[in-house]
Amino acid sequence: MWKELAPIGRHAESGGYRRYAWTGADADCRVWFREQAEARGLGYEVDRNGNQWAWLGDPLGDDAVVTGSHLDSVPDGGAFDGPLGVVSSFAALDELHRRGVEFTRPFAITNFGDEEGARFGLACVGSRLAAGQLTVEKAHQLRDGDGITLPQAMEAAGYDPGAIGPDPERLARIGAFVELHVEQGRSLDLTGDPVGIASAIWPHGRWRFDFRGEANHAGTTRLVDRRDPMLTYAETVLAARREAELTGALATFGKIAVEPNGVNAIPSLVRGWLDSRAADQDTLDAVVTGIERAAREHAERAGIDLDVVRESFTPVVEFQHALRDELGKILTGRGGDAGRAVPVLGTGAGHDAGILSASVPTAMLFVRNPTGISHSPAEYAAEDDCTAGVIALADVLEGLACS
């Protein structure tokens, strides 16, 4: 499965993946998912929001156990973020068939659409729509860098954008959702464990900073006569780093758009996107407030107009303790390591499981990442650890859904 999926959407020069929502690479990933479902005799369907489902048992039954993740990527992303969870789900089902266990609850594997938000700027679109955390009106307003709206992109890919919206009936039939994911950090590498259990997802969000100055000639305009928004943006980037260090949070300006974007032109507009995350809400509020305060002070001194817009936000997610503890009981002492508890760790990364947690009991498993690098072609997990993740997921699914 891994070898079949690996070439899809891979960029020849960067070695990273460009699997953006509703593009050709995304369509190829969806074909791959459907083929995996059909090869196992699973019932296949696409829900109203474009999320894919592969069912064993009655899809209309209650108390289903669901696992899966996503197949899209960030720009030049790694191979494991998302796909490891989907591939491991099919592999775990294969393992359970080998064990000869019988499912006593409906079971499904899912691929949630547009998790990374790389094309339209909002993460977890598929799961947000299903959970009612993204309105149809706002979804219809999402545009990519070329001005193409989400409905236009969906329609071009053969899906009906008029059908999108909350799906409470489907979510009400799910008794547990377990998402396996490569760890996006080095906690497991430091403890020497191949697999861990998620405790919580930090609160996080994205803010757009629009710095407006005055376009002018780079070769004739005196420095004292300039209203250059790039300088204010640069000061804000440095302020973000300082505020993050002071508060123990994370703050990153990783995307920028410049107008008119000419080498010999002073910009009229610099638009930067801030990603910030923290262990708790108060800390997140403090770091973002500090960054905005610094940005406005620099803007006022330089004669720059500034608008700040919060584009997305996800509050802290505490995974359901009962389900999390059940995973811990199932996995403790496996493989002859009697009494050794599986580590429980938090994460600053957002996931579909976090979005669904408001509607469905959710839990997550992490697979060791020896470098801690993610959202990069250097993202990696060793084959032995991936296999350990599959076995752990199979054990969890057996404990939850099988006799």
N, C-alpha and C positions, 0 to 999 in steps of 0.2 A: 504493500500500500504506500509506504513512504517513498519508494522509488518512482511509483507512478505519479504521485502528487508533486514531487520535488521540482520538476521542470516548469510547472505551470506558473506563468507570471514572473519568472526569474529574469532579471535584467543582465544582459551579457557583460556589460562593463562594470557595474557596481557589484554584481554577485548577490545583490539583495532582491527582495520581492516587491512587485508593484501590482498587488491584487486589490484594485480599488472597486468599490461597490458599483454594480451594474455595468461593468466593462467586460471586454472579451475574456480577460483572465478570470474574472469572477464567474462568468458563465461556464468556463472550462472546469473550475473548481466545483460548481454545482452539478455539472454532468458527472464528475468523478464521484460525488456524494451519492447521487441517484444510482449509479452503477454499483457502488458498494452495497447499498440497500437492497437492490434487486438481486444481486448475486447471493444474498443470504435469505431471500424469500421474505423480506420485510415489506410491510405496507408502506408506500411512499406517498407523501403529500407535501404541498407548499401552502402555508397559511396565508391569511389575507395581507400580511406584512412582508411576505417574501422569505420568511424563515422556513428552512427545510426540516422535515420530520421523517424518520424511519421507524416504523412501529412493529413491535412484536406483541401480539395480543390486541385487544379491542381499543382502538384510539378514542372511542367514546366512553370507555370505562373510567371508573373513579380510582383515585389513590395511585396514579401511575408513578413509576420511578423513571426519571429522565436524566440522561447524561449527554455531554457534548460540549461544544465551544463555538469557534468561528473559524473561517478560512480566509478572510480578507486580511490585508496587511497595512502597515504604515508605509510611507515612501521608503523604498530600499530597506524594508524590514527583514527580520531573520526568518528562518524556516520553521521555528518551533512555536512561536507565539500564536496560539489559536489552533493551528493544524495538529499539534501534538495531542490536544484534547480530543479532537474529532477522530484521528487515527487510533488513539488509545481506546476510544469508546467501542469502535468496531472490533479491535483486537481483544478487548475484555469480553465482549459478547462471544467471540470465537472461543476464548478460554473457558467460559461458562458452559458452552456446548460440549467442549471436550470433557469437562467434569461430569457431564450428564445430569446437571441439576434441572429442576423444573421451576419455571416462573409462576409465581402465585399472584403477581400484580402485573398490570399492563406495563410495558417497558418501551422506551423510545430513545433514539439518538437524534440529536438536533444540531443543525448548523445555523446559528443566528446571523442575520445579514447586517453588514455595515457596522461591525463592532468597533473598528478602529476610528471611524470618522475621518479617514484620510481624504475623502473626496468632498464631503459636504460640511466638514468642520464640527460635526457633532458626533460624539462617540455613542455606541450602542443604540443605533437608530431602530433596528429590528426589535430588540427587547424593550426599548422605551415605548415604542408604539403599542406593543402587545400589552404592556403593563399600564398603559394610560398615562405615562409620564412625559409623553410628547404628544401634543395635540395635532390633529389632522391639519389645522390651519398653519401651525408653525412648520410642520413637516413639508407642506406644499411650498413654503417660502424658502426652504433650503436651496442654495445654489452652489455649484462648484466654481472653480477658478475661471472657467470659460463661460459662466453665466447660465449653464444648463441647470434647470430645476430638478429636484428629486423626482417629481411626477414625470417629467420628460425623460429622464434617464431610465426609470422603471418601465415606461411604455416602450422605449426603444429596445429594452431587453426582453420584451414580451410579457410583461406583468401589468396588472391592472392597478394603477395608482388610485383609482376611485374607490377601491375596496379597503384601503389601509385604515387602521384605527384600533382602538382597544379590543382586546380579545379575552375578556374576563371568564367566559365559559370554558375556554381551553385551559387557562391557568388554574381554574378551580378544580379541574380534574387531575392536577399534578400533586402528588403527595410529597415528593422530594425531588430536588434537582441537585445533582452533584457534578461539578465542573472540574476536570483535571487540567492543569496549566503548568507550563514550565515556570519555575520561580524566576522572578525578575529582580534578582538580588542574590546575595551570597550567604544568606543565613544557614541554609542546609549544608553548603560546602564547609562552613566554619564548624558546624556540629558533627559533620561526618555522616549525615543521614541522607539516603537517596530520596525519601519521600517525607512530606510534611502535611499538616492540616492547617487550613487558614482559620484565623480567629476573627479577623475584621479587615475591612477595607477603609483606609483613611478617607476623610472627607477631601474632596478635590473639585477643581473647576477650571474653566478657561475664561480669560478676560481679554477683550480686544482694546488696545490703546491706540487711538488715532491722534497723531501729532500733525497739526496743520501749520505750515509756514508760508513761505513765498518762493515760488520758482524764480530762478535767475541764472545768469551766465556764470559758470564756474571760473572763467578766465578773466572776467572784467569787474566783478562785484567785490568791493572791498570787504574784508572780514567784518569791520564794524557796521557795515550796512546790511549784513545778511540776517535773514530770519530762517535759519536752517534747522528744520525739525530733526534731522539726523543726529545732531549733537544732543538734543534733549532726549531722544530715544536712547542714545548710547549712555547717557548719564542714568537713565532709568534702568537699563540692563545692569549696570554696576550697583545701583541701589537695590535691585532685586537680590543680588548675591549677598549684599551686606545684611539685608533684612532677614534673609533665610538663615544666615549664620547666627544672627542674634536670637532668633526665635526657635531654632532647631527644626525648622520646616524645610520644604523644598520649593524653589521658585525658578522657573526656566522660561526665557524668551527663546523659542525655537523656530518661530516662523515670522517672516517679515515680508511686507509688500511696499514698494516704493513707487511714487509717481513724481515726475514723468519717467524715472528710471533710466536716465541718461548719464553717461560717464562725465560729460562736460556740463551738467545741469545741477544746480542746487535743487533739492527736492521741494515740492510743494506739500507732499503728504508722505509721512512714514507711518505705516500701520503695523504694529507688532502684537503678537498674541502671547499672553502670559499663561503658563500652566503652573498652578500652585497646589501643593498638597501638604497635609500636616496630620499628626497623630490625633488631634482633636479639633473641634470647631473653633474654640477660642484662639488657638494658635494660628489656625488658618486665617481667621478674621484679622488677627494682628499683623500677619506678614503682608496680606494684600492691602490692608489699610496703610501700612508703612510705605509700601511701594507706590501706591497712588499719591500719598502725601508728598513723597520725594519728587515724583514726576510732575506734580502740579507746581511745586516750588521752582523746579528748573524751568518749566514751561513759562511761568510768569516772568522770570528774570530775562528770558530770551525772547519774549514777545510771541510765543507759540501758543496756539489754541489747542486744547486737549479735551477729547471725549473718551470716557472709559465705559465700556459696555460688558456686562457679564453675559457670555454666550451660553455657558452651560455650568451646571453645578450638581454634584452628587453628595449628599450628606454622608456622615459616617455610617458604615454598614457593619453591624454586629451579626455575624451569621448565627442562625438559630442554635442556641446552646444545646438543646436536646439532641438535634441531629448531629451537631459537631461532636458531642460527647459519645454518641452512638458510633460514629466513625472511629473515634479513639479506642473504644472498647473492641471493635472488630479488628483493628489493626495492631493493637498492643500484643507483643509477644509472638508475632508471626515469624515463621522461618526458624524456629528453634531459639529465638532470642527472648526467652521467657522474661516477662516483667518489664521489658524495655518499652517505654511509652514513645509514641510517635510525636515528634516536636510539633508544637502549635505556634504559629507565627502570623503576625499582621503583615499587611502589604500596602504600599502606596499606589498600586496600579488598580485601575478600574476594570470591571469584568461584567459580562452579562449576568452572572450569578448575583452580583451586587444589585443590579437593577431589579431582578426578579425577587429578591429577598423580601420586598415589601408585600408581595402577593403569594409567594410560595416558600415553603421551608427549603433553604438552600445551604450547600456546603461546598468546600473546595479542597482539592488535593494539589500539592505542589511537587514538582519533580526537580531534583537538584540541577542547578546551573553552575558549573565550576568556575566560570569567570564572572558571573553576575551581570554580564552584558546582555541587553535586550534592545529591541527596536533597532537592530543593526545586523548586517550580514554575519558578524562575529558571534551572534547568539548561538548557544550550543548546549546540548545535553548528551551525555555518553549513552551508548546503546544499552549497557547494563542497567543504567538508571532508568531509561525509558521503559525497559522490560519490567523493572521493579514497580514503576508507576502503573503499568498495565495490570500486573498481578494484584497490586493494592486496590485498583479500581474494581477489578473482578471480585475481590474479596468483599468490598463494600457493597457492590450490587447484589452479590449472593446473599449477604446478610440482610439487605433491605427488601429484595424483590423475589427471592427464591425460597423454595422449601428445603 
